[in-house]
């Protein structure tokens, strides 16, 4: 006869806050409200085989490893499918009011050959940022990888550090239609 190992909501909350990978796994099974609520309950949320919680964790790690691309895979996809869309002849420098500047500035906007906005970033140390288009960038890599937010943030941060030399920022989506 086999026994089932169980994880309570209290234990899941502790795991949830232990690492970004744990968050990704647990959010695929439970709502964010359940995992972040302050009330405690002993409700059973995961049942596994007699191998216990360590086996559940190993299974979860394997599932995460198989579903999330490596940084190298992500960068390669980006280089081949997204950076290749940039038409550098359409690069614009923006002033502090986000208007096109006649002289080079630290704020740069990159567009595709149809003159549609892809990225803009500011490498000025006082206000660095990196925005990318939801419609023309995010939707392309999301179709390929189906990333959780935590993985998207981590992979994009590393990609932006490598390709744009912007190390202390978190790249973010922008849903700007008129650009």
C-alpha positions in Angstrom: 0.0 0.0 0.0 1.4 3.4 -0.9 1.1 6.6 1.1 0.8 10.0 -0.4 3.1 12.9 0.5 1.2 16.2 0.8 2.2 19.8 0.8 0.0 22.3 2.7 -0.7 25.8 1.5 1.6 27.0 4.4 4.5 24.9 3.0 3.7 26.0 -0.6 3.9 29.7 0.5 7.3 29.1 2.0 8.5 27.4 -1.2 6.9 30.2 -3.3 9.0 32.8 -1.6 12.2 30.7 -1.7 13.1 31.3 -5.3 12.0 32.7 -8.7 11.8 29.1 -10.1 9.5 28.0 -7.2 7.2 30.9 -8.0 7.0 29.9 -11.6 6.1 26.3 -10.7 3.6 27.1 -8.0 1.9 29.8 -10.1 1.3 27.2 -12.7 -0.8 25.2 -10.2 -2.3 27.9 -7.9 -3.4 31.5 -7.9 -1.2 34.3 -6.9 -3.7 35.4 -4.3 -3.6 32.0 -2.6 0.2 32.0 -2.5 0.6 35.6 -1.4 -2.3 35.8 1.1 -1.4 36.2 4.8 -4.0 33.8 6.1 -2.8 30.3 6.8 -4.6 27.1 6.1 -3.8 23.5 6.2 -5.6 22.8 2.9 -3.7 20.2 0.8 -2.7 21.6 -2.5 -0.2 19.1 -4.0 -0.2 15.3 -3.6 2.6 13.2 -4.8 3.8 9.6 -4.6 5.4 8.0 -1.5 8.7 9.4 -2.7 7.8 12.6 -0.9 8.4 16.3 -1.3 11.9 15.9 -2.6 10.6 14.0 -5.5 7.9 16.6 -6.2 10.6 19.2 -6.2 12.8 17.2 -8.5 9.9 16.7 -10.9 9.2 20.4 -10.8 12.8 21.3 -11.5 12.8 19.0 -14.5 9.6 20.5 -15.8 11.0 24.0 -15.4 14.2 23.0 -17.1 12.4 21.6 -20.1 10.0 24.4 -20.6 12.3 27.5 -20.2 14.9 28.1 -22.9 18.5 28.6 -22.0 19.8 32.1 -22.2 21.8 31.0 -25.3 18.6 29.7 -27.0 16.7 32.9 -26.2 19.5 35.1 -27.4 19.8 33.2 -30.6 16.1 33.4 -31.3 16.2 37.1 -30.6 19.2 37.7 -32.8 17.7 35.7 -35.7 14.0 36.8 -35.5 13.8 40.1 -33.7 17.1 42.0 -34.1 17.0 41.1 -37.8 13.9 43.3 -38.1 15.7 46.5 -37.0 16.2 49.0 -39.9 19.0 51.1 -38.5 18.4 53.8 -41.2 15.2 54.5 -39.2 16.9 55.1 -35.9 15.8 58.1 -34.0 17.3 60.1 -31.2 14.7 61.5 -28.7 14.9 64.6 -26.5 13.8 64.7 -22.9 10.2 65.2 -24.1 10.3 62.1 -26.3 10.3 64.2 -29.4 12.8 63.5 -32.3 16.0 65.4 -31.7 18.2 66.9 -34.4 21.3 65.9 -32.6 22.3 62.6 -31.0 21.0 62.0 -27.4 21.2 59.1 -25.0 17.6 58.1 -25.8 17.4 55.9 -28.9 14.4 54.5 -30.7 14.8 51.6 -33.1 12.2 50.7 -35.8 11.6 48.1 -38.4 11.6 48.6 -42.2 7.9 49.6 -42.1 8.8 52.4 -39.7 7.0 50.6 -36.8 8.5 51.0 -33.3 10.4 48.0 -31.8 12.5 49.4 -28.9 13.6 52.5 -27.2 16.2 52.9 -24.6 18.1 55.4 -22.6 21.6 54.7 -21.5 22.0 57.9 -19.5 23.0 56.8 -16.0 20.5 59.2 -14.3 17.5 57.6 -16.0 18.3 54.4 -17.9 15.5 52.3 -19.3 14.7 49.8 -22.0 11.2 49.4 -23.5 10.2 46.9 -26.1 7.0 46.6 -28.2 4.4 44.2 -27.0 3.0 43.8 -30.5 6.2 43.4 -32.5 8.7 42.0 -30.0 7.0 40.3 -27.0 4.3 38.5 -29.1 7.0 37.0 -31.3 9.1 35.4 -28.6 6.0 34.5 -26.5 4.7 32.4 -29.4 8.0 30.6 -29.5 8.6 30.1 -25.8 5.4 30.7 -23.7 7.4 32.2 -20.9 6.2 33.0 -17.4 6.8 36.6 -16.4 9.7 35.7 -14.1 11.5 33.9 -16.9 10.8 36.7 -19.4 12.2 39.3 -17.0 15.3 37.2 -16.3 16.0 36.4 -20.0 15.3 39.9 -21.3 17.5 41.5 -18.5 20.5 39.3 -19.5 19.9 39.9 -23.3 19.8 43.7 -22.7 22.9 43.6 -20.6 24.7 41.7 -23.4 23.5 43.5 -26.5 22.8 47.0 -25.2 25.3 47.2 -22.3 22.5 48.3 -19.9 23.2 46.3 -16.7 21.1 47.9 -13.9 17.7 48.1 -15.5 14.7 45.8 -16.0 13.5 45.8 -19.6 9.8 46.3 -19.8 6.9 45.9 -22.2 5.2 48.9 -23.8 1.9 48.7 -25.6 2.2 51.8 -27.6 0.0 51.6 -30.7 0.8 54.9 -32.5 4.6 54.7 -32.6 
